[in-house]
Amino acid sequence: MARPRDFNDILAKLPDAKKSGDEWIASCPCPGHKTPVKHLSVKDAGGKALVYCHPNGKHTETEIRQALGFDSLTYSQNGREGKVTPPVIEAVYKYVSAEGVPWEVVRTKPKGFHQRRPDGKGGYIRNIRGLTPTLYHQDDIVKAIAKGDPVYVVEGEKDCNNLWEIGVVATTNPMGAGKWRDSYSDTLRGADIVIIPDNDEPGYQHALKVASSCHGKAKRIRLLELPGNSKDISHWLEAGHTREEFNNLILQAKDYDPSIAAKMKQDIRGTTWMVPVVPDLPEIAWQGLFKDYRELVAETTEATDAFHYATFCQVLGLTLGRRIYVWHATRLYPNFYICLVGRSGLTRKDTCWTRASDILGRLNDTSLGSEESPPFRIVRGIRSYEGLLDELNGERKVRLILLSELLSLLSKAKQESLGNIVPQLTELYDCPNVVNPPVHQKKIIAREPFVSIMAGTTQAWLQKALSERDIYGGFANRWLYFWGLPKDPKPNPPKVDDRKRNELLKEINQVRLWAESVEDGEITISEGADNLFSEYYRDYYWKCQQEGLVPTLIVRIQDFIWKLALLYAAMNLSQTIKPEDLRPAIAVGNYLEMSVAEVFRNFSETIGKQSESRVLEHLKSEGKPVDYRDVYRALNMSAKELNLCVESLTKLGLIKNTFRRGKVGKSIRMLEAI
């Protein structure tokens, strides 16, 4: 065996080594690790490689050196033997494990870290095997949370101590970036957290991991990007900044949200780093009239561009109506149920729709539209299904239902007398040829109706509005959910340019006239588009086969894609959907999948807790054992939903789930609050 010639000579023996901060992470060459993950950290100490095998120093430096085939980990620099400087302890950071055992993180110079614990004989054991690590200053953090003080989460004990010196309550996790555990987030439950990442890629990745883990547990989470070239908070403080300046800096912290995380970026060695969560609508989507519409309205409102795309889908779809369709298992017409979802009511959903309704109004002015155009009207809200039938009574009526808040519709649907709204809207989405009213109603027949819905809501209100029955019953997955945050403030936005608007109106009318000339109205699919969709469908199909809420909600995205492709083909005045029409539609479909995942994040948990509370409250109010079937009827829950609640509440010891013999010997399931 020989010594390495340089540090790269060592890395050559570790083919999967990846740079992470000031060290390299690789698979340990020593045998005996239980899982195939990277266990080895390697640092260039200027003449000697510092190696550490995780977890807790499983293999010694000697074992690692021998496995690499070297008799030493010292190496030459500039043709001379590197001078090895023995590591010197620079700082010791004290922790207490969850088991109450004291242990320490030791920082050495040249820069390195290791963990140790007292051996009871005046010395140390260089590992914490068998101990559960906790947050730095954990006892003080728990007290601060109880008092309602904010807690600052940084990367590293040095940063943490420097903040304590200026009177700021701070903590960090041991062992550096990327080593955050969910148990640490449990400690921060109910806390007001401000996360200050190091100013590099690993630092930002670590900050987002902390924020994601704490989301739903902490009372509030903010992210603070350090200004200028500050490497970390210690560097910023060493530059002479004061506590007063720190207080002003905190005002720039942004509330954490995955969509904000998607925008977080930092220049690193001339490159832009970005963590995608729900990305912006892909640029390929902005083709033809969509691009013209964005140029017309985007700068006139603070609404996100994705909302403009969604509203123009309605404009173009309502203009085409039932004139054209594409066959995909059934006839698909360009009607859409669209919900614009924002973090708050300030996402400018209303101003976004104002721009689109102005275009629709002008398109349906009799002086501009075709005399053969079916009657179009915007219906603001739904009072009852019978009222909607009145709107659709007759031939080929085109209606847009405009809901300023989706909750208003779903609240009505929960009323017993109006419970038929959701199933009937579900039917109308499929554009039936004839809609007959209930038997007891007056004779109203709607022939070939065309109904679209435009709604807005916030994520929190959507969770209150939708039930599992809505979701698993097929109503919720007929909606396209567009998620977005407003743009930067526009105190004095410009008006819509009249000339550009009139040009756009002419182009849309040209598409309408073309659609009227399409024989039978069918838009066919080219072989190239069919092959392209087959490639997309393979992965999409397996996503839909998974268990859970999101797979249930994306099962109709394949239909949305064909509806959007229909719009792109129509804009090109093409009676055949080609690959160039389908590609942007698939890109939007992928966006909609990610949007669904974001909109319904933690949704099942929220719905489940609400349902469990309803069951428990009902059983407590009865004060005696209740027949399972009576609970099912009283709470208007699905059998699946009730079974999940019963299973969970029984495990928690909150209800009894028993059986008794009925009058005819049949076993009856009984539920009772404990």
Long-range contacts (C-beta under 8 A, 24 or more apart in sequence): 1-66, 1-69, 1-70, 1-71, 2-70, 2-71, 3-70, 3-71, 3-72, 3-74, 3-75, 3-76, 4-49, 4-70, 4-72, 4-73, 4-74, 4-75, 5-75, 5-76, 6-75, 6-76, 6-77, 7-44, 7-49, 7-75, 9-75, 10-42, 10-49, 10-68, 10-70, 10-73, 10-75, 11-42, 13-68, 13-69, 14-40, 14-42, 14-68, 17-42, 20-177, 20-178, 20-202, 21-176, 21-177, 21-200, 21-202, 22-111, 28-53, 28-54, 28-58, 28-59, 28-64, 28-67, 29-64, 29-67, 29-68, 30-58, 30-59, 30-63, 30-64, 30-67, 32-58, 32-59, 33-58, 40-64, 43-110, 43-111, 43-112, 45-84, 45-85, 45-110, 45-111, 45-112, 46-77, 46-82, 46-85, 46-110, 47-74, 47-75, 47-77, 47-81, 47-82, 47-83, 47-84, 47-85, 48-73, 48-74, 48-75, 48-82, 48-84, 49-73, 49-75, 50-87, 50-110, 50-112, 52-114, 55-129, 56-115, 56-127, 56-128, 56-129, 57-114, 57-126, 57-127, 85-110, 87-112, 91-157, 91-158, 93-136, 93-157, 93-161, 93-174, 95-133, 95-134, 95-136, 95-138, 95-174, 96-134, 96-138, 96-139, 97-128, 97-131, 97-132, 97-133, 97-134, 98-131, 98-132, 98-133, 98-134, 98-183, 99-131, 99-132, 101-131, 103-128, 103-131, 103-133, 105-157, 105-174, 105-175, 107-157, 107-158, 113-175, 113-176, 115-174, 115-175, 132-183, 133-173, 133-174, 133-175, 133-181, 134-184, 134-187, 135-171, 135-172, 135-173, 135-184, 135-187, 135-188, 136-160, 136-171, 136-172, 136-173, 136-174, 137-164, 137-170, 137-171, 138-171, 138-187, 140-169, 141-169, 141-171, 141-187, 141-188, 141-191, 142-187, 144-169, 144-191, 145-188, 145-189, 145-190, 145-191, 148-192, 149-192, 150-191, 150-192, 150-193, 150-194, 151-188, 151-191, 151-192, 151-193, 151-194, 152-193, 152-194, 152-195, 152-196, 153-188, 153-193, 153-194, 153-195, 153-196, 153-210, 154-195, 154-196, 154-232, 154-233, 155-197, 155-198, 155-203, 155-206, 155-207, 155-232, 156-198, 156-232, 156-234, 158-234, 159-196, 159-232, 159-233, 159-234, 162-233, 162-234, 162-237, 163-233, 163-237, 166-237, 166-242, 166-243, 166-246, 167-243, 168-243, 168-246, 173-210, 177-202, 177-203, 177-205, 177-206, 178-202, 178-205, 178-206, 178-209, 180-206, 180-209, 180-210, 180-213, 181-213, 182-213, 184-213, 185-210, 185-213, 185-214, 185-217, 185-218, 186-217, 188-214, 188-217, 188-218, 189-217, 189-218, 190-217, 190-218, 190-219, 191-218, 191-219, 192-218, 192-219, 192-220, 193-218, 193-220, 193-221, 193-222, 194-222, 194-223, 194-224, 194-250, 194-253, 195-221, 195-222, 195-223, 195-224, 195-256, 196-224, 196-226, 196-232, 196-233, 197-223, 197-225, 197-226, 198-231, 198-232, 199-225, 199-226, 199-229, 199-230, 199-231, 199-232, 199-266, 200-231, 200-266, 200-268, 201-266, 201-268, 201-273, 203-232, 204-264, 204-266, 204-273, 204-275, 205-275, 208-261, 208-264, 208-275, 211-256, 211-261, 212-258, 215-256, 216-602, 216-605, 220-255, 221-255, 221-256, 222-253, 222-254, 222-255, 222-256, 223-253, 223-254, 223-256, 223-260, 223-261, 223-264, 224-249, 224-250, 224-252, 224-253, 224-254, 225-252, 225-264, 225-266, 227-252, 257-343, 257-485, 258-598, 258-601, 259-343, 259-483, 259-484, 259-485, 259-598, 260-485, 277-594, 277-598, 278-483, 278-591, 278-594, 278-595, 278-597, 278-598, 279-591, 279-594, 280-305, 280-306, 281-305, 281-306, 281-309, 281-588, 281-591, 282-584, 282-587, 282-588, 282-590, 282-591, 284-583, 284-584, 284-587, 285-309, 285-584, 285-587, 285-588, 285-591, 287-568, 287-571, 287-584, 288-568, 288-571, 288-572, 289-316, 289-504, 289-507, 289-508, 289-511, 289-571, 290-571, 292-500, 292-503, 292-504, 292-507, 293-359, 293-504, 295-500, 296-355, 296-496, 296-497, 296-500, 296-501, 296-504, 297-352, 297-355, 297-496, 299-490, 299-493, 299-494, 300-355, 300-493, 300-494, 300-495, 300-496, 301-348, 301-351, 301-352, 301-354, 301-355, 301-490, 301-493, 302-348, 302-351, 302-486, 302-487, 302-488, 302-489, 302-490, 302-493, 303-347, 303-348, 303-349, 303-351, 303-352, 303-484, 303-486, 303-487, 304-347, 304-348, 304-484, 304-485, 304-486, 304-487, 306-482, 306-483, 306-484, 306-591, 307-340, 307-347, 307-348, 307-349, 307-352, 307-482, 307-484, 308-352, 308-355, 308-356, 309-482, 309-588, 310-338, 310-340, 310-480, 310-482, 311-338, 311-352, 311-353, 311-355, 311-356, 311-454, 312-356, 313-338, 313-480, 313-564, 313-567, 314-338, 314-356, 314-360, 314-400, 314-452, 314-454, 315-356, 315-359, 315-360, 315-363, 315-508, 316-508, 316-511, 316-567, 316-570, 316-571, 317-452, 317-563, 317-567, 318-360, 318-376, 318-398, 318-400, 318-450, 318-452, 319-360, 319-363, 319-508, 319-511, 319-512, 320-511, 320-512, 320-515, 320-567, 320-570, 321-374, 321-396, 321-398, 321-450, 322-374, 322-396, 322-431, 322-448, 322-450, 322-521, 323-512, 323-515, 323-516, 323-518, 323-521, 324-515, 324-518, 324-521, 324-522, 324-523, 324-566, 324-570, 325-521, 325-522, 325-523, 325-566, 326-522, 326-523, 326-524, 326-525, 326-562, 326-563, 326-565, 326-566, 326-577, 327-522, 327-525, 328-558, 328-559, 328-562, 330-430, 331-431, 332-559, 332-562, 332-563, 332-566, 333-431, 333-450, 333-563, 334-563, 334-566, 334-567, 334-570, 335-429, 335-431, 335-450, 335-451, 335-452, 335-563, 336-452, 336-453, 336-480, 336-560, 336-563, 337-425, 337-429, 337-452, 337-453, 337-455, 337-478, 337-479, 337-480, 338-452, 338-453, 338-454, 338-455, 338-479, 338-480, 338-482, 339-406, 339-455, 339-456, 339-457, 339-462, 339-479, 339-480, 339-481, 339-482, 340-454, 340-455, 340-456, 340-457, 340-482, 340-484, 341-456, 341-457, 341-458, 341-459, 341-462, 341-481, 341-482, 341-483, 341-484, 341-595, 341-599, 342-456, 342-457, 342-458, 342-459, 342-483, 342-484, 342-485, 342-486, 343-458, 343-459, 343-485, 344-458, 345-458, 346-486, 347-456, 347-484, 347-485, 347-486, 348-486, 349-456, 350-404, 350-456, 353-402, 353-454, 353-456, 355-496, 357-402, 358-496, 359-501, 359-504, 359-505, 359-508, 360-400, 362-501, 362-505, 363-505, 363-508, 363-509, 363-512, 368-505, 368-509, 369-509, 369-512, 370-512, 370-513, 370-516, 372-516, 373-512, 374-398, 374-450, 376-400, 378-402, 381-408, 381-409, 382-409, 382-412, 382-421, 383-412, 384-418, 384-421, 385-418, 385-420, 385-421, 385-424, 386-437, 386-441, 388-421, 388-424, 389-435, 389-437, 389-441, 389-444, 389-446, 390-444, 392-435, 392-446, 392-449, 392-451, 393-444, 393-445, 393-446, 394-446, 394-447, 395-447, 395-448, 396-447, 396-448, 396-449, 396-450, 397-446, 397-449, 397-450, 398-449, 398-450, 399-449, 399-450, 399-451, 399-452, 400-451, 400-452, 400-453, 400-454, 401-451, 401-452, 401-453, 401-454, 402-453, 402-454, 402-455, 403-453, 403-454, 403-455, 403-456, 404-455, 404-456, 405-455, 405-456, 405-457, 405-461, 406-455, 406-456, 406-457, 406-461, 406-462, 406-465, 407-457, 407-461, 407-462, 407-464, 407-465, 409-455, 410-465, 410-466, 410-470, 411-465, 413-470, 414-467, 422-470, 422-473, 422-475, 423-473, 423-475, 425-451, 425-453, 425-475, 426-473, 426-474, 426-475, 426-478, 429-478, 459-599, 462-599, 463-603, 463-606, 463-607, 466-603, 466-607, 467-607, 467-641, 468-607, 468-611, 468-638, 468-640, 468-641, 469-637, 469-638, 469-641, 471-549, 471-552, 471-553, 472-552, 472-638, 472-640, 476-553, 477-552, 477-553, 477-554, 477-555, 477-556, 478-556, 480-560, 480-592, 481-592, 481-595, 481-596, 481-599, 482-592, 482-595, 483-595, 483-598, 483-599, 510-573, 511-570, 511-571, 511-573, 514-570, 514-573, 515-570, 518-575, 523-566, 523-569, 523-570, 523-574, 523-575, 523-576, 523-577, 524-575, 524-576, 524-577, 525-576, 525-577, 526-576, 526-577, 526-578, 526-579, 528-578, 528-579, 529-565, 529-576, 529-577, 529-578, 529-579, 529-581, 529-582, 532-579, 532-582, 532-583, 532-586, 533-561, 533-582, 533-586, 536-561, 536-586, 536-589, 543-593, 548-604, 549-600, 549-603, 549-604, 550-596, 550-597, 550-600, 553-596, 553-600, 554-592, 554-593, 554-596, 557-589, 557-592, 557-593, 558-589, 560-588, 560-589, 560-592, 561-585, 561-586, 561-588, 561-589, 564-588, 564-589, 608-644, 608-645, 608-648, 611-637, 611-641, 611-642, 611-644, 611-645, 612-645, 612-648, 612-649, 615-642, 615-645, 615-646, 615-649, 615-655, 615-671, 616-649, 616-654, 616-655, 616-673, 619-655, 619-671, 619-672, 619-673, 620-673, 622-673, 623-673, 624-672, 625-656, 625-658, 625-660, 625-670, 625-671, 625-672, 626-670, 626-671, 626-672, 627-668, 627-669, 627-670, 628-668, 628-669, 628-670, 628-671, 629-669, 631-671, 646-671
